[in-house]
Amino acid sequence: MRKVKESTREKLIDVSKELFLKNSIASVTIQNIAVKANIGEATVYRYFKKKINLVVACATSMSEEVTKDYFILNENDTGFEAIKRFYEIYLYVYDKDINYFKFLNDFDSYIEQESKSPDDEYEDSINTYKELFLKSYNKGLNDKTIIKIDDIDTFYYSTTLALLNLCKKVAKEKSILKSDNLYDGKKVIKNLVDIILKSLKA
């Protein structure tokens, strides 16, 4: 019975992700999701009390998929090589799975509109990135391939937020400013990654 429940929940999340990526989160209704999943609306609400719960579940699922598929650190890397791999993942995801950043743009707008905060499960999935970063950073301090940063928490958040927001910005399909058409998304992301790595290398 538990496997059936889990299977139904995963099916609803998969169908919702497909619809959210194809349309906007705000425009997709629970009825749309139920029809696509061939499941009654009442059943959807049994698994997710409100639409926002389903939206956050999709965001958590996508974050976990990105971690599993891309944030893989090689134990044989030096600390600098590991942290280089960590930051370059933003570029890899942009290149291979740009829809993730498009979804995050839409997700942020939807959450702000709903005036809600994502639950702890989503927060935990995001915090996994920091754990991977700190593991690489500490390895680099030990093997002396990375310089010591006085306030590593501030460094982490300033660099990852800058990269994340840049990826979300260049992933947008519609240009806002004329200058948005003057640069190559991959090149500007790589440039920021190179700047960050240069500030860390011993």
N, CA and C atoms as a LAMMPS dump frame, in Angstrom:
ITEM: TIMESTEP
0
ITEM: NUMBER OF ATOMS
606
ITEM: BOX BOUNDS ff ff ff
-5.0000000000000000e+02 5.0000000000000000e+02
-5.0000000000000000e+02 5.0000000000000000e+02
-5.0000000000000000e+02 5.0000000000000000e+02
ITEM: ATOMS id mol type element x y z
1 1 1 N 0.831 -1.209 0
2 1 2 C 0 0 0
3 1 3 C 0.868 1.263 0
4 2 1 N 1.944 1.205 0.799
5 2 2 C 2.846 2.353 0.855
6 2 3 C 3.492 2.608 -0.499
7 3 1 N 3.856 1.512 -1.207
8 3 2 C 4.476 1.653 -2.531
9 3 3 C 3.507 2.285 -3.519
10 4 1 N 2.233 1.926 -3.414
11 4 2 C 1.213 2.509 -4.3
12 4 3 C 1.076 3.998 -4.025
13 5 1 N 1.042 4.356 -2.741
14 5 2 C 0.92 5.775 -2.363
15 5 3 C 2.118 6.573 -2.86
16 6 1 N 3.313 5.986 -2.671
17 6 2 C 4.529 6.668 -3.101
18 6 3 C 4.557 6.798 -4.621
19 7 1 N 4.099 5.757 -5.311
20 7 2 C 4.058 5.774 -6.771
21 7 3 C 3.097 6.853 -7.277
22 8 1 N 1.947 6.963 -6.631
23 8 2 C 0.963 7.983 -7.027
24 8 3 C 1.521 9.378 -6.77
25 9 1 N 2.167 9.552 -5.626
26 9 2 C 2.758 10.858 -5.288
27 9 3 C 3.82 11.24 -6.315
28 10 1 N 4.685 10.288 -6.66
29 10 2 C 5.734 10.567 -7.642
30 10 3 C 5.145 10.873 -9.017
31 11 1 N 4.072 10.171 -9.363
32 11 2 C 3.421 10.42 -10.646
33 11 3 C 2.869 11.843 -10.692
34 12 1 N 2.245 12.287 -9.603
35 12 2 C 1.697 13.65 -9.544
36 12 3 C 2.809 14.689 -9.654
37 13 1 N 3.928 14.424 -9.007
38 13 2 C 5.06 15.354 -9.074
39 13 3 C 5.623 15.395 -10.497
40 14 1 N 5.788 14.233 -11.116
41 14 2 C 6.335 14.178 -12.481
42 14 3 C 5.424 14.894 -13.482
43 15 1 N 4.131 14.645 -13.38
44 15 2 C 3.163 15.292 -14.279
45 15 3 C 3.158 16.798 -14.049
46 16 1 N 3.207 17.195 -12.789
47 16 2 C 3.193 18.624 -12.458
48 16 3 C 4.433 19.322 -12.992
49 17 1 N 5.595 18.683 -12.833
50 17 2 C 6.837 19.275 -13.351
51 17 3 C 6.736 19.482 -14.86
52 18 1 N 6.215 18.486 -15.539
53 18 2 C 6.051 18.583 -16.993
54 18 3 C 5.158 19.769 -17.365
55 19 1 N 4.043 19.918 -16.665
56 19 2 C 3.107 21.014 -16.955
57 19 3 C 3.685 22.369 -16.552
58 20 1 N 4.357 22.431 -15.416
59 20 2 C 4.938 23.69 -14.949
60 20 3 C 6.028 24.173 -15.892
61 21 1 N 6.817 23.225 -16.445
62 21 2 C 7.894 23.601 -17.355
63 21 3 C 7.359 24.025 -18.718
64 22 1 N 6.249 23.432 -19.112
65 22 2 C 5.654 23.745 -20.412
66 22 3 C 4.874 25.049 -20.361
67 23 1 N 4.237 25.307 -19.239
68 23 2 C 3.427 26.515 -19.058
69 23 3 C 4.035 27.33 -17.919
70 24 1 N 3.275 28.197 -17.314
71 24 2 C 3.74 28.86 -16.099
72 24 3 C 3.094 28.164 -14.912
73 25 1 N 3.762 28.226 -13.751
74 25 2 C 3.212 27.579 -12.562
75 25 3 C 1.836 28.16 -12.238
76 26 1 N 1.714 29.472 -12.333
77 26 2 C 0.457 30.128 -11.973
78 26 3 C -0.703 29.702 -12.863
79 27 1 N -0.411 29.389 -14.12
80 27 2 C -1.491 29.07 -15.068
81 27 3 C -1.968 27.615 -14.981
82 28 1 N -1.163 26.756 -14.364
83 28 2 C -1.532 25.337 -14.25
84 28 3 C -2.435 25.143 -13.031
85 29 1 N -3.557 24.473 -13.235
86 29 2 C -4.501 24.229 -12.141
87 29 3 C -4.414 22.782 -11.663
88 30 1 N -4.958 22.544 -10.481
89 30 2 C -5.022 21.179 -9.967
90 30 3 C -5.831 20.306 -10.92
91 31 1 N -6.851 20.885 -11.524
92 31 2 C -7.661 20.136 -12.496
93 31 3 C -6.808 19.723 -13.69
94 32 1 N -5.951 20.624 -14.192
95 32 2 C -5.045 20.292 -15.296
96 32 3 C -4.165 19.105 -14.936
97 33 1 N -3.645 19.151 -13.714
98 33 2 C -2.74 18.103 -13.243
99 33 3 C -3.484 16.774 -13.12
100 34 1 N -4.697 16.828 -12.542
101 34 2 C -5.504 15.61 -12.36
102 34 3 C -5.826 14.959 -13.696
103 35 1 N -6.208 15.768 -14.683
104 35 2 C -6.554 15.251 -16.01
105 35 3 C -5.328 14.608 -16.659
106 36 1 N -4.198 15.313 -16.606
107 36 2 C -2.965 14.808 -17.217
108 36 3 C -2.506 13.509 -16.556
109 37 1 N -2.697 13.425 -15.234
110 37 2 C -2.265 12.234 -14.492
111 37 3 C -3.315 11.131 -14.498
112 38 1 N -4.497 11.465 -15.057
113 38 2 C -5.615 10.512 -15.073
114 38 3 C -5.99 10.074 -13.651
115 39 1 N -6.035 11.077 -12.774
116 39 2 C -6.347 10.875 -11.362
117 39 3 C -7.401 11.902 -10.959
118 40 1 N -8.305 11.542 -10.09
119 40 2 C -9.335 12.475 -9.647
120 40 3 C -8.751 13.627 -8.852
121 41 1 N -9.386 14.801 -8.943
122 41 2 C -8.915 15.973 -8.203
123 41 3 C -8.865 15.705 -6.706
124 42 1 N -9.87 14.988 -6.194
125 42 2 C -9.912 14.69 -4.758
126 42 3 C -8.675 13.91 -4.331
127 43 1 N -8.211 13.029 -5.22
128 43 2 C -7.01 12.235 -4.922
129 43 3 C -5.781 13.133 -4.863
130 44 1 N -5.7 14.096 -5.773
131 44 2 C -4.574 15.033 -5.761
132 44 3 C -4.524 15.748 -4.42
133 45 1 N -5.683 16.204 -3.945
134 45 2 C -5.739 16.943 -2.686
135 45 3 C -5.467 16.046 -1.48
136 46 1 N -5.624 14.749 -1.651
137 46 2 C -5.285 13.835 -0.554
138 46 3 C -3.77 13.799 -0.341
139 47 1 N -3.042 13.957 -1.435
140 47 2 C -1.579 13.942 -1.357
141 47 3 C -0.989 15.32 -1.097
142 48 1 N -1.643 16.329 -1.64
143 48 2 C -1.159 17.707 -1.497
144 48 3 C -2.353 18.602 -1.149
145 49 1 N -2.369 19.109 0.091
146 49 2 C -3.533 19.86 0.575
147 49 3 C -3.816 21.103 -0.269
148 50 1 N -2.721 21.746 -0.721
149 50 2 C -2.858 22.953 -1.54
150 50 3 C -1.904 22.866 -2.725
151 51 1 N -2.182 23.672 -3.723
152 51 2 C -1.329 23.674 -4.913
153 51 3 C 0.112 24.026 -4.55
154 52 1 N 0.283 24.954 -3.615
155 52 2 C 1.638 25.38 -3.262
156 52 3 C 2.452 24.223 -2.687
157 53 1 N 1.787 23.284 -1.997
158 53 2 C 2.499 22.115 -1.48
159 53 3 C 3.045 21.258 -2.617
160 54 1 N 2.278 21.16 -3.681
161 54 2 C 2.7 20.401 -4.858
162 54 3 C 3.817 21.134 -5.596
163 55 1 N 3.711 22.44 -5.673
164 55 2 C 4.746 23.245 -6.332
165 55 3 C 6.082 23.083 -5.605
166 56 1 N 6.051 23.164 -4.281
167 56 2 C 7.282 23.026 -3.49
168 56 3 C 7.835 21.611 -3.607
169 57 1 N 6.953 20.615 -3.665
170 57 2 C 7.398 19.228 -3.841
171 57 3 C 8.126 19.063 -5.177
172 58 1 N 7.641 19.746 -6.197
173 58 2 C 8.299 19.717 -7.516
174 58 3 C 9.667 20.379 -7.442
175 59 1 N 9.75 21.511 -6.757
176 59 2 C 11.023 22.223 -6.612
177 59 3 C 12.032 21.368 -5.856
178 60 1 N 11.57 20.697 -4.806
179 60 2 C 12.441 19.814 -4.021
180 60 3 C 12.934 18.653 -4.874
181 61 1 N 12.032 18.057 -5.637
182 61 2 C 12.383 16.944 -6.512
183 61 3 C 13.432 17.355 -7.536
184 62 1 N 13.232 18.522 -8.148
185 62 2 C 14.174 18.987 -9.164
186 62 3 C 15.534 19.31 -8.553
187 63 1 N 15.528 19.886 -7.359
188 63 2 C 16.784 20.193 -6.667
189 63 3 C 17.548 18.913 -6.352
190 64 1 N 16.832 17.897 -5.893
191 64 2 C 17.467 16.611 -5.578
192 64 3 C 18.009 15.935 -6.836
193 65 1 N 17.283 16.07 -7.946
194 65 2 C 17.736 15.487 -9.212
195 65 3 C 19.021 16.163 -9.688
196 66 1 N 19.073 17.492 -9.56
197 66 2 C 20.265 18.232 -9.97
198 66 3 C 21.456 17.808 -9.111
199 67 1 N 21.236 17.665 -7.802
200 67 2 C 22.307 17.229 -6.904
201 67 3 C 22.816 15.853 -7.309
202 68 1 N 21.897 14.936 -7.541
203 68 2 C 22.26 13.552 -7.884
204 68 3 C 22.962 13.456 -9.241
205 69 1 N 22.478 14.226 -10.209
206 69 2 C 22.996 14.127 -11.573
207 69 3 C 24.273 14.932 -11.812
208 70 1 N 24.435 16.045 -11.093
209 70 2 C 25.549 16.948 -11.405
210 70 3 C 26.537 17.176 -10.264
211 71 1 N 26.036 17.277 -9.025
212 71 2 C 26.921 17.605 -7.907
213 71 3 C 27.611 16.341 -7.386
214 72 1 N 28.448 15.77 -8.231
215 72 2 C 29.185 14.562 -7.876
216 72 3 C 30.662 14.923 -7.762
217 73 1 N 31.195 14.792 -6.561
218 73 2 C 32.585 15.157 -6.339
219 73 3 C 33.458 13.906 -6.352
220 74 1 N 34.615 14.017 -6.999
221 74 2 C 35.556 12.904 -7.115
222 74 3 C 36.501 12.92 -5.916
223 75 1 N 36.538 11.814 -5.192
224 75 2 C 37.371 11.741 -3.984
225 75 3 C 38.855 11.911 -4.298
226 76 1 N 39.255 11.661 -5.538
227 76 2 C 40.668 11.786 -5.91
228 76 3 C 41.068 13.214 -6.274
229 77 1 N 40.09 14.103 -6.378
230 77 2 C 40.39 15.503 -6.7
231 77 3 C 41.115 16.182 -5.539
232 78 1 N 41.947 17.157 -5.887
233 78 2 C 42.466 18.055 -4.845
234 78 3 C 41.3 18.931 -4.384
235 79 1 N 41.498 19.664 -3.31
236 79 2 C 40.443 20.552 -2.834
237 79 3 C 40.059 21.575 -3.883
238 80 1 N 41.067 22.133 -4.564
239 80 2 C 40.755 23.139 -5.589
240 80 3 C 40.024 22.509 -6.762
241 81 1 N 40.45 21.331 -7.179
242 81 2 C 39.763 20.651 -8.285
243 81 3 C 38.303 20.357 -7.921
244 82 1 N 38.078 19.986 -6.661
245 82 2 C 36.716 19.683 -6.205
246 82 3 C 35.852 20.94 -6.19
247 83 1 N 36.423 22.053 -5.722
248 83 2 C 35.631 23.282 -5.652
249 83 3 C 35.443 23.874 -7.049
250 84 1 N 36.407 23.634 -7.932
251 84 2 C 36.27 24.043 -9.33
252 84 3 C 35.099 23.283 -9.963
253 85 1 N 35.047 21.978 -9.687
254 85 2 C 33.961 21.149 -10.196
255 85 3 C 32.619 21.638 -9.629
256 86 1 N 32.617 22.024 -8.349
257 86 2 C 31.398 22.509 -7.697
258 86 3 C 30.842 23.738 -8.426
259 87 1 N 31.691 24.741 -8.667
260 87 2 C 31.219 25.972 -9.307
261 87 3 C 30.897 25.762 -10.785
262 88 1 N 31.66 24.907 -11.452
263 88 2 C 31.411 24.683 -12.878
264 88 3 C 30.091 23.952 -13.126
265 89 1 N 29.549 23.336 -12.084
266 89 2 C 28.274 22.632 -12.22
267 89 3 C 27.165 23.598 -12.639
268 90 1 N 27.235 24.846 -12.189
269 90 2 C 26.231 25.831 -12.61
270 90 3 C 26.239 25.962 -14.137
271 91 1 N 27.421 25.946 -14.704
272 91 2 C 27.558 26.04 -16.16
273 91 3 C 27.044 24.774 -16.836
274 92 1 N 27.366 23.615 -16.259
275 92 2 C 26.902 22.346 -16.83
276 92 3 C 25.384 22.26 -16.823
277 93 1 N 24.781 22.661 -15.702
278 93 2 C 23.318 22.599 -15.597
279 93 3 C 22.683 23.558 -16.6
280 94 1 N 23.27 24.748 -16.723
281 94 2 C 22.754 25.72 -17.7
282 94 3 C 22.821 25.132 -19.107
283 95 1 N 23.908 24.446 -19.402
284 95 2 C 24.113 23.895 -20.741
285 95 3 C 23.231 22.669 -21.006
286 96 1 N 23.084 21.811 -20.006
287 96 2 C 22.383 20.54 -20.201
288 96 3 C 20.917 20.564 -19.768
289 97 1 N 20.581 21.438 -18.823
290 97 2 C 19.233 21.414 -18.254
291 97 3 C 18.765 22.833 -17.933
292 98 1 N 18.77 23.684 -18.941
293 98 2 C 18.433 25.095 -18.755
294 98 3 C 17.033 25.284 -18.181
295 99 1 N 16.15 24.307 -18.404
296 99 2 C 14.786 24.402 -17.875
297 99 3 C 14.752 24.492 -16.361
298 100 1 N 15.8 23.956 -15.706
299 100 2 C 15.855 24.036 -14.245
300 100 3 C 15.892 25.491 -13.796
301 101 1 N 16.704 26.3 -14.453
302 101 2 C 16.808 27.716 -14.08
303 101 3 C 15.551 28.483 -14.488
304 102 1 N 14.935 28.08 -15.59
305 102 2 C 13.67 28.707 -15.989
306 102 3 C 12.593 28.412 -14.947
307 103 1 N 12.589 27.166 -14.469
308 103 2 C 11.623 26.795 -13.434
309 103 3 C 11.859 27.604 -12.16
310 104 1 N 13.12 27.764 -11.766
311 104 2 C 13.425 28.51 -10.539
312 104 3 C 12.957 29.959 -10.632
313 105 1 N 13.088 30.552 -11.81
314 105 2 C 12.567 31.909 -12.017
315 105 3 C 11.075 31.956 -11.726
316 106 1 N 10.365 31.019 -12.325
317 106 2 C 8.917 30.952 -12.174
318 106 3 C 8.536 30.606 -10.734
319 107 1 N 9.309 29.701 -10.132
320 107 2 C 9.061 29.269 -8.752
321 107 3 C 9.172 30.446 -7.787
322 108 1 N 10.231 31.24 -7.927
323 108 2 C 10.426 32.398 -7.052
324 108 3 C 9.258 33.38 -7.157
325 109 1 N 8.831 33.636 -8.39
326 109 2 C 7.72 34.572 -8.616
327 109 3 C 6.435 34.043 -7.981
328 110 1 N 6.208 32.739 -8.129
329 110 2 C 4.989 32.138 -7.595
330 110 3 C 4.982 32.178 -6.066
331 111 1 N 6.105 31.842 -5.453
332 111 2 C 6.207 31.841 -3.988
333 111 3 C 5.999 33.256 -3.441
334 112 1 N 6.593 34.243 -4.099
335 112 2 C 6.416 35.64 -3.664
336 112 3 C 4.957 36.061 -3.791
337 113 1 N 4.341 35.67 -4.882
338 113 2 C 2.935 36.01 -5.124
339 113 3 C 2.026 35.379 -4.06
340 114 1 N 2.355 34.168 -3.658
341 114 2 C 1.559 33.458 -2.661
342 114 3 C 1.904 33.887 -1.234
343 115 1 N 2.994 34.661 -1.111
344 115 2 C 3.461 35.123 0.214
345 115 3 C 3.671 33.952 1.17
346 116 1 N 4.282 32.904 0.664
347 116 2 C 4.548 31.713 1.468
348 116 3 C 6.047 31.416 1.467
349 117 1 N 6.47 30.638 2.455
350 117 2 C 7.853 30.171 2.504
351 117 3 C 7.887 28.673 2.228
352 118 1 N 8.845 28.209 1.422
353 118 2 C 8.953 26.765 1.173
354 118 3 C 9.193 26.01 2.474
355 119 1 N 8.84 24.739 2.504
356 119 2 C 8.977 23.959 3.731
357 119 3 C 10.428 23.53 3.967
358 120 1 N 10.642 22.855 5.108
359 120 2 C 11.993 22.457 5.512
360 120 3 C 12.625 21.465 4.544
361 121 1 N 11.802 20.62 3.921
362 121 2 C 12.34 19.62 2.995
363 121 3 C 13.048 20.296 1.822
364 122 1 N 12.432 21.356 1.297
365 122 2 C 13.069 22.091 0.2
366 122 3 C 14.34 22.785 0.69
367 123 1 N 14.252 23.385 1.861
368 123 2 C 15.413 24.058 2.455
369 123 3 C 16.57 23.071 2.629
370 124 1 N 16.263 21.861 3.087
371 124 2 C 17.29 20.842 3.28
372 124 3 C 17.947 20.446 1.958
373 125 1 N 17.133 20.373 0.895
374 125 2 C 17.683 19.988 -0.411
375 125 3 C 18.65 21.056 -0.928
376 126 1 N 18.371 22.318 -0.61
377 126 2 C 19.258 23.413 -1.013
378 126 3 C 20.526 23.418 -0.16
379 127 1 N 20.376 23.126 1.131
380 127 2 C 21.533 23.136 2.045
381 127 3 C 22.551 22.06 1.703
382 128 1 N 22.134 21.044 0.95
383 128 2 C 23.058 19.993 0.517
384 128 3 C 24.207 20.593 -0.295
385 129 1 N 23.904 21.629 -1.077
386 129 2 C 24.935 22.276 -1.893
387 129 3 C 26.035 22.862 -1.003
388 130 1 N 25.606 23.489 0.088
389 130 2 C 26.593 24.106 0.984
390 130 3 C 27.481 23.054 1.627
391 131 1 N 26.899 21.918 1.977
392 131 2 C 27.678 20.835 2.572
393 131 3 C 28.758 20.348 1.596
394 132 1 N 28.39 20.237 0.322
395 132 2 C 29.359 19.816 -0.699
396 132 3 C 30.458 20.86 -0.875
397 133 1 N 30.062 22.123 -0.842
398 133 2 C 31.027 23.214 -0.97
399 133 3 C 32.03 23.179 0.184
400 134 1 N 31.522 23.095 1.416
401 134 2 C 32.392 23.119 2.589
402 134 3 C 33.333 21.915 2.631
403 135 1 N 32.847 20.779 2.164
404 135 2 C 33.692 19.588 2.107
405 135 3 C 34.881 19.835 1.171
406 136 1 N 34.606 20.447 0.017
407 136 2 C 35.66 20.752 -0.953
408 136 3 C 36.599 21.827 -0.416
409 137 1 N 36.022 22.842 0.205
410 137 2 C 36.819 23.955 0.747
411 137 3 C 37.779 23.453 1.832
412 138 1 N 37.274 22.674 2.757
413 138 2 C 38.116 22.165 3.844
414 138 3 C 39.203 21.229 3.325
415 139 1 N 38.871 20.471 2.295
416 139 2 C 39.879 19.612 1.673
417 139 3 C 40.985 20.469 1.068
418 140 1 N 40.586 21.588 0.445
419 140 2 C 41.556 22.494 -0.159
420 140 3 C 42.453 23.17 0.856
421 141 1 N 41.901 23.464 2.042
422 141 2 C 42.732 24.042 3.104
423 141 3 C 43.771 23.017 3.57
424 142 1 N 43.331 21.773 3.675
425 142 2 C 44.231 20.715 4.153
426 142 3 C 45.341 20.406 3.162
427 143 1 N 45.005 20.4 1.852
428 143 2 C 46.054 20.091 0.867
429 143 3 C 46.709 21.347 0.3
430 144 1 N 46.315 22.509 0.887
431 144 2 C 46.936 23.805 0.554
432 144 3 C 46.77 24.216 -0.914
433 145 1 N 45.645 23.792 -1.54
434 145 2 C 45.366 24.22 -2.913
435 145 3 C 44.379 25.388 -2.941
436 146 1 N 43.84 25.73 -1.758
437 146 2 C 42.874 26.832 -1.634
438 146 3 C 43.331 27.759 -0.519
439 147 1 N 43.141 29.067 -0.713
440 147 2 C 43.51 30.017 0.337
441 147 3 C 42.397 30.089 1.383
442 148 1 N 42.757 30.506 2.584
443 148 2 C 41.77 30.628 3.652
444 148 3 C 40.935 31.886 3.445
445 149 1 N 39.629 31.741 3.529
446 149 2 C 38.701 32.874 3.436
447 149 3 C 38.233 33.212 4.845
448 150 1 N 38.34 34.483 5.236
449 150 2 C 37.996 34.883 6.604
450 150 3 C 36.546 34.572 6.973
451 151 1 N 35.627 34.913 6.092
452 151 2 C 34.207 34.667 6.367
453 151 3 C 33.668 33.753 5.265
454 152 1 N 33.841 32.464 5.473
455 152 2 C 33.515 31.504 4.412
456 152 3 C 32.012 31.436 4.146
457 153 1 N 31.176 31.647 5.168
458 153 2 C 29.724 31.633 4.96
459 153 3 C 29.297 32.745 4.01
460 154 1 N 29.809 33.952 4.259
461 154 2 C 29.474 35.086 3.393
462 154 3 C 30.004 34.855 1.983
463 155 1 N 31.212 34.295 1.879
464 155 2 C 31.782 33.996 0.565
465 155 3 C 30.896 33.001 -0.183
466 156 1 N 30.481 31.961 0.504
467 156 2 C 29.639 30.943 -0.129
468 156 3 C 28.336 31.546 -0.648
469 157 1 N 27.636 32.27 0.22
470 157 2 C 26.332 32.799 -0.19
471 157 3 C 26.461 33.876 -1.266
472 158 1 N 27.458 34.718 -1.176
473 158 2 C 27.598 35.782 -2.183
474 158 3 C 27.942 35.2 -3.556
475 159 1 N 28.803 34.182 -3.587
476 159 2 C 29.204 33.616 -4.88
477 159 3 C 28.109 32.732 -5.472
478 160 1 N 27.476 31.9 -4.647
479 160 2 C 26.457 31.001 -5.187
480 160 3 C 25.183 31.762 -5.569
481 161 1 N 24.83 32.786 -4.782
482 161 2 C 23.658 33.595 -5.145
483 161 3 C 23.917 34.377 -6.425
484 162 1 N 25.125 34.896 -6.554
485 162 2 C 25.472 35.63 -7.774
486 162 3 C 25.388 34.714 -8.992
487 163 1 N 25.921 33.507 -8.853
488 163 2 C 25.88 32.544 -9.959
489 163 3 C 24.458 32.096 -10.268
490 164 1 N 23.708 31.788 -9.209
491 164 2 C 22.334 31.325 -9.399
492 164 3 C 21.491 32.389 -10.088
493 165 1 N 21.597 33.622 -9.613
494 165 2 C 20.797 34.702 -10.208
495 165 3 C 21.233 35.017 -11.635
496 166 1 N 22.527 34.877 -11.904
497 166 2 C 23.005 35.069 -13.274
498 166 3 C 22.441 33.98 -14.181
499 167 1 N 22.483 32.737 -13.716
500 167 2 C 21.946 31.627 -14.516
501 167 3 C 20.461 31.807 -14.781
502 168 1 N 19.718 32.235 -13.765
503 168 2 C 18.284 32.457 -13.927
504 168 3 C 18.018 33.602 -14.908
505 169 1 N 18.855 34.632 -14.833
506 169 2 C 18.697 35.795 -15.71
507 169 3 C 18.93 35.422 -17.173
508 170 1 N 20.029 34.723 -17.443
509 170 2 C 20.348 34.419 -18.84
510 170 3 C 19.51 33.26 -19.382
511 171 1 N 18.855 32.52 -18.476
512 171 2 C 18 31.418 -18.922
513 171 3 C 16.633 31.898 -19.403
514 172 1 N 16.279 33.139 -19.08
515 172 2 C 14.984 33.673 -19.506
516 172 3 C 14.881 33.685 -21.018
517 173 1 N 13.714 33.279 -21.498
518 173 2 C 13.521 33.212 -22.953
519 173 3 C 13.328 34.594 -23.568
520 174 1 N 12.685 35.486 -22.822
521 174 2 C 12.412 36.821 -23.347
522 174 3 C 13.425 37.826 -22.831
523 175 1 N 13.968 38.621 -23.735
524 175 2 C 14.909 39.67 -23.354
525 175 3 C 14.141 40.858 -22.787
526 176 1 N 14.703 41.451 -21.747
527 176 2 C 14.081 42.637 -21.143
528 176 3 C 14.745 43.9 -21.681
529 177 1 N 16.07 43.877 -21.729
530 177 2 C 16.837 45.017 -22.228
531 177 3 C 17.485 44.671 -23.571
532 178 1 N 17.776 45.693 -24.357
533 178 2 C 18.461 45.452 -25.632
534 178 3 C 19.809 44.785 -25.401
535 179 1 N 20.467 45.169 -24.294
536 179 2 C 21.791 44.623 -23.998
537 179 3 C 21.741 43.129 -23.675
538 180 1 N 20.541 42.603 -23.377
539 180 2 C 20.405 41.17 -23.098
540 180 3 C 20.75 40.322 -24.313
541 181 1 N 20.738 40.942 -25.485
542 181 2 C 21.043 40.212 -26.714
543 181 3 C 22.509 40.347 -27.128
544 182 1 N 23.298 41.022 -26.304
545 182 2 C 24.678 41.312 -26.666
546 182 3 C 25.692 40.34 -26.069
547 183 1 N 25.228 39.371 -25.304
548 183 2 C 26.17 38.45 -24.675
549 183 3 C 25.711 37.001 -24.835
550 184 1 N 26.681 36.119 -24.686
551 184 2 C 26.424 34.679 -24.744
552 184 3 C 26.287 34.175 -23.305
553 185 1 N 25.156 33.533 -23.008
554 185 2 C 24.877 33.086 -21.642
555 185 3 C 25.97 32.225 -21.048
556 186 1 N 26.429 31.24 -21.8
557 186 2 C 27.456 30.332 -21.3
558 186 3 C 28.761 31.068 -20.997
559 187 1 N 29.093 32.039 -21.847
560 187 2 C 30.349 32.768 -21.659
561 187 3 C 30.314 33.641 -20.407
562 188 1 N 29.187 34.303 -20.152
563 188 2 C 29.135 35.18 -18.971
564 188 3 C 29.124 34.355 -17.686
565 189 1 N 28.485 33.184 -17.726
566 189 2 C 28.504 32.301 -16.548
567 189 3 C 29.922 31.795 -16.303
568 190 1 N 30.597 31.358 -17.367
569 190 2 C 31.968 30.863 -17.237
570 190 3 C 32.894 31.954 -16.722
571 191 1 N 32.678 33.178 -17.178
572 191 2 C 33.522 34.285 -16.746
573 191 3 C 33.398 34.502 -15.232
574 192 1 N 32.167 34.45 -14.724
575 192 2 C 31.963 34.628 -13.285
576 192 3 C 32.585 33.461 -12.511
577 193 1 N 32.43 32.25 -13.02
578 193 2 C 33.044 31.079 -12.376
579 193 3 C 34.554 31.248 -12.304
580 194 1 N 35.169 31.704 -13.402
581 194 2 C 36.624 31.899 -13.442
582 194 3 C 37.08 32.936 -12.417
583 195 1 N 36.303 34.001 -12.266
584 195 2 C 36.624 35.05 -11.292
585 195 3 C 36.597 34.495 -9.873
586 196 1 N 35.555 33.713 -9.578
587 196 2 C 35.417 33.118 -8.241
588 196 3 C 36.578 32.173 -7.953
589 197 1 N 36.898 31.326 -8.935
590 197 2 C 37.955 30.346 -8.733
591 197 3 C 39.324 31.01 -8.564
592 198 1 N 39.531 32.093 -9.283
593 198 2 C 40.812 32.816 -9.168
594 198 3 C 40.989 33.368 -7.757
595 199 1 N 39.877 33.759 -7.128
596 199 2 C 39.96 34.321 -5.762
597 199 3 C 40.187 33.236 -4.71
598 200 1 N 40.02 31.98 -5.081
599 200 2 C 40.195 30.862 -4.132
600 200 3 C 41.517 30.139 -4.284
601 201 1 N 42.077 30.166 -5.475
602 201 2 C 43.266 29.345 -5.762
603 201 3 C 44.483 29.81 -4.966
604 202 1 N 45.158 28.853 -4.346
605 202 2 C 46.35 29.171 -3.542
606 202 3 C 47.538 29.437 -4.454
